[in-house]
Amino acid sequence: MTEHEGGPSARDLEEGRLLKELEAIHRTRHETLLHGSDDALVTHTKRMNELEHEYVRRHPQRAQTASRTRSGARARTSDES
């Protein structure tokens, strides 16, 4: 397994571990943004991007909620007017 500053390579993680890592990094994102050093924020962002890109690579056909797309957001905005 390839190790680097942010933990094991996302590509090397088994599916369950990848999901746990994603949950953990999203849970800590706001705290890092508000209170982390510049270096901590850069490291956190790089690791988050690595994990997210690996998830999308593995799941290119993942289910997408219509309201989370541009057209769905536009429809929601026009309905609220």
C-alpha contacts under 8 A as a table, 3 or more apart, distances in Angstrom:
res1	aa1	res2	aa2	distance
1	M	8	P	6.65
1	M	9	S	7.22
1	M	12	D	6.14
2	T	8	P	5.80
2	T	9	S	5.61
2	T	12	D	7.28
3	E	6	G	7.90
3	E	7	G	5.77
3	E	8	P	4.49
3	E	9	S	6.07
4	H	7	G	5.52
4	H	8	P	6.23
4	H	9	S	6.98
6	G	43	T	7.08
6	G	44	H	7.96
6	G	47	R	6.02
8	P	12	D	6.86
8	P	13	L	7.20
9	S	12	D	5.34
9	S	13	L	6.85
10	A	13	L	5.33
10	A	18	L	6.83
10	A	50	E	6.39
10	A	51	L	5.49
10	A	54	E	6.23
11	R	54	E	6.25
13	L	17	R	5.93
13	L	18	L	5.58
14	E	17	R	5.49
14	E	18	L	6.16
15	E	18	L	5.11
15	E	19	L	6.33
16	G	19	L	5.24
16	G	20	K	6.30
17	R	20	K	5.01
17	R	21	E	6.07
18	L	21	E	5.14
18	L	22	L	6.19
18	L	51	L	7.06
18	L	55	Y	7.55
19	L	22	L	5.06
19	L	23	E	6.18
20	K	23	E	5.10
20	K	24	A	6.15
21	E	24	A	5.13
21	E	25	I	6.11
21	E	51	L	7.56
22	L	25	I	5.24
22	L	26	H	6.12
22	L	48	M	7.24
22	L	51	L	6.40
22	L	52	E	7.22
23	E	26	H	5.33
23	E	27	R	6.08
24	A	27	R	5.06
24	A	28	T	6.34
25	I	28	T	5.24
25	I	29	R	6.03
25	I	44	H	7.65
25	I	48	M	6.41
26	H	29	R	5.15
26	H	30	H	7.91
26	H	48	M	7.77
27	R	30	H	7.39
28	T	31	E	5.53
28	T	32	T	6.24
29	R	32	T	5.18
29	R	33	L	6.15
29	R	44	H	7.55
30	H	33	L	5.07
30	H	34	L	6.18
31	E	34	L	5.24
31	E	35	H	5.78
31	E	36	G	7.08
32	T	35	H	5.35
32	T	36	G	4.45
32	T	37	S	7.82
32	T	40	A	7.05
32	T	41	L	6.07
32	T	44	H	7.59
33	L	36	G	5.94
33	L	41	L	6.23
36	G	39	D	7.84
36	G	40	A	5.52
36	G	41	L	6.04
37	S	40	A	5.03
37	S	41	L	6.24
38	D	41	L	5.17
38	D	42	V	6.25
39	D	42	V	5.12
39	D	43	T	6.12
40	A	43	T	5.14
40	A	44	H	5.94
41	L	44	H	5.03
41	L	45	T	6.00
42	V	45	T	5.15
42	V	46	K	6.20
43	T	46	K	5.22
43	T	47	R	6.23
44	H	47	R	5.26
44	H	48	M	6.01
45	T	48	M	5.08
45	T	49	N	6.05
46	K	49	N	5.19
46	K	50	E	6.16
47	R	50	E	5.02
47	R	51	L	6.18
48	M	51	L	5.22
48	M	52	E	6.06
49	N	52	E	5.13
49	N	53	H	5.92
50	E	53	H	5.31
50	E	54	E	6.22
51	L	54	E	5.19
51	L	55	Y	6.27
52	E	55	Y	5.07
52	E	56	V	6.25
53	H	56	V	5.15
53	H	57	R	6.01
54	E	57	R	4.97
54	E	58	R	6.21
55	Y	58	R	5.23
55	Y	59	H	6.08
56	V	59	H	4.95
56	V	60	P	5.47
56	V	62	R	7.89
57	R	60	P	5.81
59	H	62	R	5.21
64	Q	68	R	7.08
64	Q	69	T	7.75
65	T	68	R	5.38
65	T	69	T	7.15
66	A	69	T	5.55
66	A	71	S	7.76
66	A	72	G	5.22
67	S	70	R	7.79
67	S	71	S	7.69
67	S	72	G	4.21
67	S	73	A	5.47
67	S	76	R	7.25
68	R	72	G	6.27
68	R	73	A	6.45
69	T	72	G	5.11
69	T	73	A	6.09
70	R	73	A	5.10
70	R	74	R	6.15
71	S	74	R	5.06
71	S	75	A	6.15
72	G	75	A	5.06
72	G	76	R	6.13
73	A	76	R	5.00
73	A	77	T	6.13
74	R	77	T	5.06
74	R	78	S	6.18
75	A	78	S	5.21
75	A	79	D	6.14
76	R	79	D	5.13
76	R	80	E	6.32
77	T	80	E	5.17
77	T	81	S	6.55
78	S	81	S	5.29
